[in-house]
Amino acid sequence: MLGVLIGIIVVAILIYVGIVLYQRYLLKQITDLLNKKSDLMDLPVASELDEVGDLNLAGSSLEEYQNLQDDYRDVKNNKFPEIDELAQNGQQNVNDMKIFDARSDVAGIKDAIQVVQSESDRIQAALDQIKQENEDQQNQVKVLRHKYQELRKTLLAKDMTYGPSVDMLNDNLQRLENAFENFAKTVESGDHKKAESQLQQLQSNTKALDAQLEAIPALYIQLNENFPGQLDEIKSGYTQLINHNYAFSDDGIPSEVQDINQKIAENLDTLSNLRLDAVKSNNETIASRIDNLYDLMQTEIDARTEVDSGFQTIADYITHAEKQSHTLLIEIDRLGQSYVLNGNEDEQAHDLQTQLEGIRNEHDQDAEAITNQPVVYSEILQRMHDENDQLESIESQQTAINDSIQKLIEEEKDARRTLHQFDLEIHEIKRHIENLNLPGIPASYMDYFFVVSDEIEKLAANMNQVKIDMKQIDQQLGMIDKDMQTLAKKTTDLTDNAALSEEIIQYTNRYRHSNEAVDTASKRAQKLFDEDHDYAQSLSVISRALESVEPGMVDKLTASYEAQKSTAY
């Protein structure tokens, strides 16, 4: 029981100590917050307000200043006393052990001080801005006054470089100076908000005028000096060219010069109205038109140089091509008596001759024009280029035609050599067949042999014509070549079948007396050989008979025959 009592007493003491410590904590917080309030009261906002008030503000700037005064007065007369009152209530609640009320008071003091802090900062920042605006605008008054003095000096000293634009430039400068005086008065009156708006417009207009003063001299010197000088040079050059017998296809140079002069005058008027973008664009157009005139005259000068140096070359080229054409036509006529010309070479050569006649006529007309003068040299030069291209094409075609007809001679030689070879081969085959001493030759073989022989004779007849058709002969050569290959194969087959059939019949005789089937087959094979002259069938019959009594012997006899064979077929 005593222990419980002691425990209660200890807990009560601890609670009391805790409450006392928390009271001290709250009191210290209130003291610290009151010290922070004192620091806020010591801020130089009041003196800043007095300083700004001495600036003789007006208009919206004065209205803003008065609002700042009212805001600071509210802080001083209401916000600070409110903090003191909350602090007193908090201290009293701490002493009265009203801990929760005291904690609420401390929170209220913090919030009130934060509000005061924010208000003080805002007021101070606004006052700083007013002072800065005043200082900046005072400086701008000095800067702009000096700037306008410099612009005025520039216009007076260099008025000749601005041409017809100088009057409007002076007017614009005067308007700027008048606007500047209004700005200076606004600054002096203290209405900095209004002055700021005026300043922005002044700066923009001043920048525009400065840019105009920078850009105009270069534009004016083009219109007043460069372009007129170039046009005078073009007129002088044009006159000299005309005097030296130059001509132009569409001679609009004088009228173009006159029109450009008119455009220069119009653009000077545009310059006087300070429409600089339009002036710049017009100058670019004028420059381009002047360049075109220079190019036009230079083209004729360059063309004459090329014509003078190359005209005779083209004439020589034409003469050369004409000689080539004449030679080609003679050669076509000569070879045309011996060969059928299947490629229309004669017609092609005459077409080329006609083209050459047209080129010659055109070139002769240009030669006469150059002699009489004046002429448009660029047009003559273009025709010279066209003529050169046409002559190159004609020469290439002439070469191709000549190569084509000259090949006929070699083709004929090759064809005769091939015909001679075919003739030798078919006679060799004939002798080979005769040397076989066979009882007879198969009718199918003889028919084919005579077909090939007739083809060779027909080819020989065609080649002995007065006028040879090499295209037809080439076709015949191709056909005979294939037929000769087939005949050679048939001859080889005939030779091999007859020889092997005879050899195998002789070998099989050893089995005739002992094997009736072999005897029958041997007699049939011999009949096919001697009477029917069907050597392939004879070989087939006797081979089957021998294979039935002695398998593999047919292959051995065949291999032995091929190894010992010495003929070409």
C-alpha positions in Angstrom: 0.0 0.0 0.0 2.9 2.3 0.8 4.5 1.5 -2.5 1.4 2.5 -4.4 1.3 5.7 -2.6 4.9 6.4 -3.3 4.4 5.6 -7.0 1.4 8.1 -7.2 3.5 10.8 -5.6 6.4 10.2 -8.0 4.0 10.3 -11.0 2.5 13.5 -9.7 5.9 15.1 -9.3 6.9 14.1 -12.8 3.7 15.6 -14.2 4.3 18.8 -12.4 7.9 19.1 -13.5 6.8 18.4 -17.1 4.1 21.1 -16.9 6.6 23.6 -15.5 9.2 22.8 -18.2 6.5 23.2 -20.9 5.4 26.5 -19.4 9.0 27.8 -19.6 9.2 26.5 -23.2 6.0 28.4 -24.2 7.2 31.6 -22.4 10.6 31.4 -24.2 8.7 31.0 -27.6 6.6 34.1 -26.8 9.7 36.1 -25.9 11.5 35.0 -29.1 8.5 36.0 -31.2 8.3 39.4 -29.5 12.0 39.9 -30.3 11.3 39.1 -34.0 8.4 41.6 -33.9 10.9 44.2 -32.6 13.2 43.4 -35.5 10.4 43.9 -38.0 9.6 47.2 -36.3 13.2 48.3 -36.8 13.2 47.7 -40.6 13.8 50.9 -42.5 10.4 50.7 -44.3 9.2 54.0 -42.7 12.4 55.9 -43.8 12.1 54.3 -47.3 8.5 55.6 -47.5 9.7 59.1 -46.6 12.5 58.9 -49.1 10.2 57.8 -51.9 7.7 60.4 -50.8 10.3 63.1 -51.6 10.4 62.0 -55.3 7.3 64.1 -56.1 5.4 61.1 -57.5 2.3 61.6 -59.6 -0.4 59.7 -61.4 -0.4 55.9 -61.0 3.0 55.9 -59.3 1.6 58.3 -56.6 -1.5 56.2 -56.3 0.7 53.1 -55.8 2.8 54.9 -53.2 -0.2 56.0 -51.3 -1.4 52.4 -51.2 1.9 51.3 -49.8 1.6 54.0 -47.1 -1.8 52.7 -46.2 -0.5 49.2 -46.1 2.4 50.1 -43.8 0.1 52.2 -41.6 -2.1 49.1 -41.2 0.9 47.0 -40.2 2.1 49.6 -37.7 -1.2 50.5 -36.1 -3.0 47.2 -36.3 -0.7 44.2 -37.0 1.9 45.1 -34.3 -0.6 45.8 -31.5 -2.4 42.6 -32.4 0.9 40.6 -31.9 1.4 42.4 -28.5 -2.1 41.5 -27.4 -1.7 37.8 -28.4 1.6 37.7 -26.5 0.0 39.1 -23.3 -2.8 36.6 -23.5 -0.4 33.8 -24.1 1.8 34.7 -21.1 -1.3 35.0 -18.9 -2.6 31.6 -20.0 0.8 30.1 -19.3 0.7 31.5 -15.8 -2.9 30.2 -15.3 -1.8 26.8 -16.4 -4.0 27.0 -19.5 -1.5 25.2 -21.6 -3.6 24.5 -24.6 -4.9 28.0 -24.8 -1.3 29.3 -24.5 -0.1 27.0 -27.3 -2.9 28.3 -29.5 -1.8 31.9 -28.7 1.8 31.1 -29.7 0.6 29.7 -33.1 -1.5 32.9 -33.6 1.6 35.1 -32.9 3.6 33.1 -35.4 1.0 33.5 -38.1 0.7 37.2 -37.4 4.4 37.8 -37.6 4.5 35.8 -40.9 1.8 38.1 -42.3 3.8 41.2 -41.1 7.0 39.8 -42.6 5.4 39.2 -46.0 3.8 42.6 -46.0 7.0 44.3 -45.1 8.9 42.5 -47.8 6.3 43.3 -50.4 6.2 47.0 -49.4 10.0 47.2 -49.4 10.2 45.5 -52.8 7.6 47.9 -54.3 9.5 50.9 -52.9 12.7 49.6 -54.3 11.1 49.3 -57.7 9.7 52.8 -57.6 13.2 54.1 -56.8 14.8 52.0 -59.5 12.2 53.1 -62.1 12.9 56.7 -61.1 16.7 56.2 -61.4 16.4 54.3 -64.7 14.1 56.8 -66.3 16.3 59.7 -65.2 19.2 57.9 -66.9 17.2 57.2 -70.0 16.4 60.9 -70.3 20.1 61.6 -70.5 20.8 58.6 -72.9 18.0 59.5 -75.2 18.8 63.2 -75.2 22.4 62.4 -76.2 21.1 59.8 -78.8 18.9 62.4 -80.5 21.7 64.9 -80.6 23.8 62.3 -82.4 21.1 61.4 -84.8 20.6 65.1 -85.6 24.3 65.6 -86.2 24.3 62.5 -88.5 21.4 63.8 -90.6 23.0 67.3 -90.9 26.5 66.0 -91.7 25.5 63.2 -94.1 22.2 64.5 -95.6 23.5 63.9 -99.1 23.9 60.1 -98.5 20.2 59.8 -97.7 18.9 61.3 -100.9 15.1 62.0 -101.1 14.5 60.2 -97.8 16.2 63.0 -95.8 13.1 65.1 -95.4 11.0 62.3 -93.9 13.9 61.2 -91.8 14.1 64.8 -90.3 10.3 64.7 -89.8 10.5 61.4 -88.0 13.4 62.6 -85.8 11.5 65.7 -84.9 8.5 63.6 -83.9 10.8 61.5 -81.8 12.3 64.6 -80.1 8.8 65.9 -79.3 7.8 62.5 -77.9 11.0 62.5 -75.9 10.2 65.9 -74.4 6.8 64.5 -73.3 8.6 61.5 -71.8 11.1 63.8 -69.9 8.2 65.8 -68.5 6.4 62.7 -67.4 9.6 61.5 -65.7 10.0 64.9 -64.0 6.4 64.8 -62.8 7.0 61.4 -61.1 4.4 59.4 -63.0 6.9 56.5 -63.6 4.2 54.0 -64.8 3.2 56.3 -67.6 6.8 57.2 -68.3 7.7 53.5 -68.7 5.0 53.0 -71.4 6.3 56.1 -73.2 9.9 54.9 -72.9 9.1 51.6 -74.5 7.5 53.3 -77.5 10.4 55.8 -77.7 13.0 53.0 -77.7 11.2 51.1 -80.4 10.8 54.1 -82.6 14.4 55.2 -82.0 15.7 51.7 -82.9 13.7 51.8 -86.1 15.1 55.3 -87.1 18.6 54.1 -86.3 18.1 51.1 -88.6 16.8 53.3 -91.4 19.8 55.6 -91.1 22.1 52.5 -91.3 20.4 51.0 -94.3 19.5 53.9 -96.5 23.0 55.0 -97.7 23.7 51.7 -99.3 20.3 51.5 -101.0 20.6 55.1 -102.2 24.1 54.7 -103.6 22.8 51.8 -105.7 19.9 54.0 -107.1 21.9 57.2 -107.5 25.3 55.9 -108.6 25.7 52.2 -109.2 22.7 51.5 -111.4 22.9 54.6 -113.5 26.6 54.0 -114.0 26.0 50.5 -115.1 23.2 51.5 -117.5 25.5 54.1 -119.1 28.1 51.4 -119.5 25.5 49.1 -121.1 24.4 51.8 -123.5 27.9 52.6 -124.5 28.8 48.9 -124.9 25.6 48.3 -126.9 26.5 51.1 -129.3 30.0 49.7 -129.8 28.6 46.2 -130.5 26.1 47.5 -133.0 28.9 49.5 -134.7 30.9 46.2 -134.9 28.1 44.4 -136.7 26.7 42.6 -133.7 22.9 41.9 -133.7 20.5 40.6 -131.1 17.6 38.2 -131.7 15.1 40.2 -129.8 16.8 43.6 -129.7 15.0 45.0 -126.6 18.1 46.4 -124.9 17.4 50.1 -125.5 13.8 49.8 -124.3 14.9 47.7 -121.4 17.5 50.3 -120.4 14.8 53.0 -120.6 12.4 50.9 -118.5 15.0 50.2 -115.8 15.7 54.0 -115.6 12.0 54.5 -115.0 12.1 51.9 -112.3 15.0 53.6 -110.6 13.1 56.9 -110.5 10.1 55.1 -109.1 12.2 53.4 -106.4 13.8 56.8 -105.4 10.2 57.9 -104.7 9.6 54.8 -102.7 12.8 55.6 -100.8 11.6 59.1 -100.0 8.6 57.4 -98.2 11.0 55.2 -96.2 9.4 52.0 -97.5 12.8 50.3 -97.2 11.7 46.7 -97.6 10.1 47.6 -100.9 13.2 49.6 -101.9 15.4 46.6 -101.1 13.3 44.2 -103.1 13.1 46.6 -106.1 16.8 47.1 -106.0 17.3 43.4 -106.2 15.0 43.2 -109.2 16.8 46.1 -110.9 20.2 44.5 -110.3 19.0 41.3 -111.8 17.7 43.0 -114.9 21.0 44.9 -115.3 22.9 41.6 -114.9 20.7 40.0 -117.6 21.6 42.8 -120.0 25.3 42.3 -119.3 24.9 38.6 -119.8 23.0 39.1 -123.1 25.8 41.3 -124.5 28.6 39.0 -123.1 26.9 36.0 -124.7 27.1 37.6 -128.1 30.8 38.6 -127.6 31.7 35.1 -126.4 29.7 33.6 -129.3 31.5 35.6 -131.9 34.9 34.5 -130.5 33.8 30.8 -130.9 32.2 31.4 -134.3 35.4 33.1 -135.6 37.6 30.2 -134.4 35.3 27.3 -135.1 33.3 28.1 -138.2 35.8 26.9 -140.7 36.3 23.7 -138.6 32.6 22.9 -139.1 32.9 23.6 -142.8 35.9 21.2 -143.1 33.9 18.6 -141.1 31.0 18.9 -143.5 33.4 18.5 -146.5 35.0 15.4 -144.9 31.5 13.9 -144.3 30.5 14.6 -147.9 33.6 12.8 -149.2 32.9 9.9 -146.9 29.3 9.8 -148.1 30.4 9.9 -151.8 32.9 7.0 -151.1 30.3 5.1 -149.2 27.7 5.4 -152.0 30.2 4.2 -154.6 31.2 1.2 -152.4 27.5 0.3 -151.8 27.0 0.5 -155.6 30.0 -1.7 -156.2 29.2 -4.3 -153.6 25.5 -4.2 -154.5 26.4 -5.7 -157.9 27.8 -8.8 -156.1 25.7 -9.0 -153.0 22.1 -8.7 -152.0 22.0 -5.8 -149.4 19.5 -6.9 -146.8 20.1 -4.0 -144.4 18.7 -1.2 -146.5 22.3 0.2 -146.6 21.7 2.0 -149.9 18.6 3.7 -148.5 20.3 4.6 -145.3 23.3 6.1 -147.1 21.1 8.2 -149.3 19.2 9.5 -146.2 22.5 10.5 -144.7 23.5 12.2 -147.9 20.2 14.2 -147.7 21.0 15.2 -144.2 24.4 16.4 -145.2 22.9 18.5 -148.0 20.7 20.2 -145.4 23.6 20.9 -143.1 25.6 22.2 -146.0 22.8 24.6 -147.1 22.4 25.9 -143.5 26.1 26.4 -143.0 26.5 28.2 -146.4 23.6 30.5 -145.4 25.3 31.3 -142.1 28.6 32.0 -144.0 26.8 34.4 -146.3 25.2 36.1 -143.3 28.5 36.5 -141.6 30.0 38.1 -144.7 27.1 40.5 -145.1 26.6 41.2 -141.3 25.2 42.1 -138.8 24.4 38.7 -137.4 23.2 37.2 -134.1 26.4 35.2 -133.3 24.7 33.2 -130.5 22.2 31.7 -132.9 25.0 30.8 -135.4 27.0 29.3 -132.6 24.0 27.2 -131.5 23.5 26.0 -135.1 27.2 25.1 -135.2 26.9 23.0 -132.1 23.8 21.3 -133.6 25.6 20.7 -136.9 28.6 19.2 -135.1 26.3 16.8 -133.2 24.6 15.8 -136.5 27.9 15.3 -138.2 29.2 13.1 -135.4 26.0 11.0 -135.7 26.3 10.8 -139.5 29.9 9.8 -139.3 29.1 7.1 -136.8 26.3 5.8 -139.0 28.5 5.9 -142.1 31.1 3.8 -140.3 28.5 1.3 -139.2 27.1 0.9 -142.8 30.6 0.6 -144.3 31.6 -2.0 -141.7 28.3 -3.9 -142.5 28.9 -4.1 -146.2 32.6 -4.8 -145.9 31.8 -7.8 -143.8 30.0 -9.3 -146.8 33.4 -10.0 -148.5 34.8 -11.8 -145.5 31.5 -13.6 -145.0 31.6 -14.9 -148.6 35.2 -16.1 -148.1 34.2 -17.9 -144.9 31.1 -19.4 -146.6 33.2 -20.7 -149.5 35.7 -22.3 -147.1 32.9 -23.9 -145.2 31.3 -25.1 -148.4 34.6 -26.7 -149.5 34.9 -28.4 -146.1 31.3 -29.8 -146.4 32.2 -31.1 -149.9 35.3 -32.8 -148.6 33.4 -34.4 -145.7 30.6 -35.8 -147.7 33.0 -37.3 -150.3 35.0 -38.8 -147.4 31.8 -40.3 -146.0 31.0 -41.7 -149.4 34.4 -43.4 -149.7 34.1 -44.7 -146.2 30.8 -46.4 -146.9 32.2 -47.9 -150.1 35.2 -49.2 -148.3 33.0 -51.1 -145.8 32.1 -53.6 -148.7 28.7 -54.2 -147.2 26.2 -56.3 -149.0 24.0 -53.3 -149.2 23.2 -49.9 -147.8 19.9 -49.1 -145.9 17.5 -47.1 -148.0 16.9 -44.6 -145.2 20.6 -43.9 -144.9 21.0 -43.4 -148.7 18.0 -41.1 -148.7 19.5 -38.9 -146.0 22.9 -38.9 -147.7 21.4 -37.7 -151.0 19.4 -35.0 -149.2 22.6 -33.6 -147.6 24.5 -33.9 -150.9 21.7 -32.0 -152.7 21.8 -29.3 -150.1 25.6 -28.8 -150.6 25.1 -28.7 -154.4 22.3 -26.1 -154.0 24.5 -24.0 -151.7 27.3 -24.2 -154.3 24.9 -23.1 -157.0 23.6 -20.1 -154.9 27.2 -19.0 -154.2 28.0 -19.1 -157.9 25.2 -16.6 -158.7 26.2 -13.2 -160.0 24.6 -11.6 -157.0 24.9 -13.5 -153.7 22.4 -13.3 -150.9 24.7 -13.8 -147.8 21.8 -13.8 -145.5 20.2 -16.8 -147.3 23.6 -18.5 -147.6 24.2 -18.1 -143.9 20.9 -19.8 -143.2 21.8 -22.7 -145.6 25.2 -23.1 -144.0 23.6 -23.4 -140.6 21.1 -26.0 -141.9 23.8 -28.0 -143.7 26.1 -27.9 -140.6 23.4 -29.6 -138.5 22.6 -32.1 -141.3 26.3 -33.0 -141.7 26.5 -33.7 -138.0 23.4 -36.0 -138.2 24.8 -37.7 -141.3 28.1 -38.3 -139.5 26.2 -39.9 -136.6 24.2 -42.1 -139.0 27.4 -43.1 -140.7 29.1 -44.0 -137.4 26.0 -46.0 -136.3 25.9 -47.9 -139.7 29.6 -48.7 -139.5 29.5 -49.9 -135.9 26.3 -51.9 -136.2 27.5 -53.7 -139.3 31.0 -54.5 -137.9 29.7 -55.6 -134.5 26.9 -57.7 -136.0 29.3 -59.5 -138.3 31.8 -60.1 -135.5 29.2 -61.4 -133.0 27.6 -63.7 -135.7 31.0 -65.3 -136.2 31.6 -65.6 -132.5 28.2 -67.2 -131.9 28.8 -69.9 -134.5 30.5 -72.0 -131.8 27.1 -72.4 -130.1 24.9 -73.2 -133.2 25.3 -76.9 -133.2 24.6 -77.2 -129.4 21.9 -74.7 -129.1 18.9 -74.6 -131.4 17.7 -71.1 -130.3 21.1 -69.7 -131.0 21.2 -71.4 -134.4 17.8 -69.9 -135.3 18.8 -66.5 -134.1 22.1 -66.7 -136.0 20.3 -67.6 -139.3 17.8 -64.7 -138.8 20.6 -62.2 -138.0 22.5 -63.3 -141.1 19.5 -62.9 -143.3 18.9 -59.4 -141.8 22.5 -58.6 -142.6 22.8 -60.1 -146.1 19.4 -59.6 -147.6 17.6 -56.8 -145.6 20.7 -54.8 -144.9 19.2 -54.0 -141.5 22.4 -54.0 -139.5 21.0 -52.5 -136.4 18.3 -55.2 -136.2 20.8 -57.9 -137.1 23.0 -56.8 -134.2 20.1 -56.7 -131.8 19.0 -60.3 -132.7 22.4 -61.9 -132.4 23.3 -59.9 -129.3 20.3 -61.2 -127.4 21.1 -64.8 -128.5 24.8 -64.6 -127.4 23.8 -62.9 -124.1 21.5 -65.9 -123.3 24.3 -68.4 -123.5 27.3 -66.3 -122.5 26.2 -63.2 -120.4 28.6 -60.2 -120.6 30.3 -61.4 -123.8 28.5 -58.8 -126.0 29.9 -55.9 -123.9 33.4 -57.5 -124.0 33.3 -57.8 -127.8 31.9 -54.2 -128.1 34.7 -52.8 -125.9 37.3 -54.7 -127.9 35.9 -53.4 -131.2 35.9 -49.8 -130.0 39.5 -50.1 -128.8 40.7 -51.4 -132.1 38.5 -49.1 -134.3 40.7 -46.8 -136.5 38.2 -45.1 -138.8 36.7 -41.6 -138.3 33.2 -43.0 -138.5 
